[in-house]
């Protein structure tokens, strides 16, 4: 999976500094006291009256409330009496800086949308400044929606990394490979070399990881794919790629290469457990069997797939084949929201409607896809994605108050089918507050809005 900083996980005694002689309460940084917790592991569980204990950025314990005071002494305690606490949401696929292009070319199919609107705009305006400002806009939206980790595929990843440092979010950044020149690179080798240099400079950043990011089969040559496969083997980096997004893509591959894109990727050594196949819409049974045979991961982006008329992914068939699925928003230029809770809801509704099975993708499965499923897809499941002792304290609190979210019989179902991102009240990354009572803690919304308006005027000009 994608390489991570070499840090050993502290033991519980190391983390809490338990005094085994006097049995004094262990000093910790923060205790959260929610009404409910959904830990994701073990699966299908809703906990009540448990406290989440955090110290030095990690989860220490999920402690029965009546025992917390005897075991732990916290520097800070926060009551969440009407809230459900879940792992921070993991956006398994987006193009963050494209938030600046939100709504700029709606109601078009994918290829004309790219060729007549998006690519010409990027050709003129893509720069470190654009990526920095666009990623900041995206991070402000994602954090307020409970997203604590995003997997990005875009130009100038060093600019995105600056924003990650500034706003406290976690990110997996793409090392782009693209056989089309741009303001960022003149050929695939140039893209890869620049991306690898950024990764080398930032490889020890605690909230950054990297994946190789060949854009798509229709924009990447065999020679470039061969280099990507070689680099993946040498560096242990994962691969993040658009795959079978439309039937047109499949038809063109058959015409040009005499094989489906997935067959071509298999031949070139791209598929494997470290590979994240984004969209994966136009799949037949043989394609699904190939993905399953290689333990390839899938990022499901239901809103973008529908809005660009790309199709409906066969999620129940993918799940039935044992393929891990994470959820992605895609970019705001084609979605137009960076809202993973709405993606989870839509994923569930589409699966039920397409399969004719009301039990398809139940609520706990969808929450898994939005958290640990995405973390697995990014090679981060040992660090994030579930509420387990030793993991990073990336958390999202959703408040069930008001008529729209009452009464509460099943908190897991409520998250998806009654609540929305507007009910996210508090968010933490590494145990640090990044959203508090619906307000961004480390980003100025006024500054973000001003930058967005300036880019709107530039694009119109």
Secondary structure by P-SEA (a helix, b strand, c coil): cccccccccccccccccccccccccccccccccccccccccccccccccbbbbbcccccccccccccccccccccbbbbbccbbbbccccccccccccccccccccccccccccccccaaaaaccccaaaaaaaaaaaaaaaaaacccbbbbbccaaaaaaaaaaacccccccccccccccccccccaaaaaaaaaaaaaaccccccbbbbbcccccccccaaaaaaaaaaaaaccbbbbbbccccaaaaaaaaaaccccaaaaaaaaccccccccccccccccaaaaaaaaaabbbbbbbaaaaaaacccccaaaaaaaabbbbbbbbccccccccccaaaaaaaaaaaaaaaacccccccaaaaaaaacaaaaaaaccccccccccccccccbbbbbbccccccccccaaaaaccccccccccbbbccccccccccccccccaaaaaaaaaaaaaaaac
